[in-house]
């Protein structure tokens, strides 16, 4: 679902909030999630799930499948999402 569709859906349920304010709220919400992940904090949104930062270990050796060349893969961070129990129940109905 795209940003305009999300904003339109929220606007239909809350017609008294201006479109400008909805966009501000949307931007602030997702900026806060991004900033928290950068600071390696966990973000828990009840009934949706948890976003967290996971460090992937380095690999001393890996192969480039195209050329067969041995390459080094450094450690890095990945954003992970774990669905809540309630979301899993809704999806698996």
N, C-alpha and C positions, 0 to 999 in steps of 0.2 A: 504494500500500500504506500502510495507516495504522500509527500508532505501536503500538497493541496487537497487530496482526498481526506486525509486525517483532519485537517483544519475545517473542511466543509462538514464532515460528520459531527465534529464537536460543536460547530456553529449551529447546526440543525437542532442539537439537543440543548444548547444554551444561547438562544437568540439575543439575549440582553448584553452579551459580551461582544465588543467590537472586534472586527477582523484583525486590526492592528495589534490589539492586546493579546489576541490568541496567538499571533505569530511571535510576539515577544515571549509569551509563556513557553511555547514550543521550543524556541531557540535557547532560552535559559535552561530548560529541563535537559536538553540533550548536551549542552555545553557542560553542565554540572556532571553528567554521567562521564563524559570524555575526560574532564579534569580529574575526577576521582580515580578513573582507571589509570591515568598517567601517574598519579601519586600512589598507585598500587593498593588502592582501597577497594573493598568489596561493596557493591551496590545491591541492596535487596529491595525489590518491589513486591510487596505482598500480593499474592494471588497471580503473579506473573512469573517471577523467577529471580535469579541472582546472576549479576555480571561480575566477573572477577578476572584478574590478570594472572596468567600462569607462565612461568619461565620454562622455556624448552631448553633442555641441555644441549651443549655443543656436541657435534659428532666429529670425531677426529678424521674419519674417512667416510666418504660417500662417493657414489659413482654418478657421473652425468650419463643418463641412459642413452642419449643421442650419440655421444662420442666415445663413451667408455672411460673417459678421463677421470682420475681420482681427484676429488675436490674436498676442501675443508668447509664445514658448515658451522658458523659461529652460534653461540647461544643467543636466544632472542625471546621476546615476550609475545604472548598471544592473548587475545581477549576471548574468554570462554563464557558461555551462558548455560546455566543449569535451570531447567524449568521447575516451577513449583509443583507440589502435589496436586493442587487444584487445577492447574493448567493441564497437567498430564491426564487427569480424570476427564476434563472437558474434551480433549483431543481424542481420547480413546473410548468415547461413548459408542 
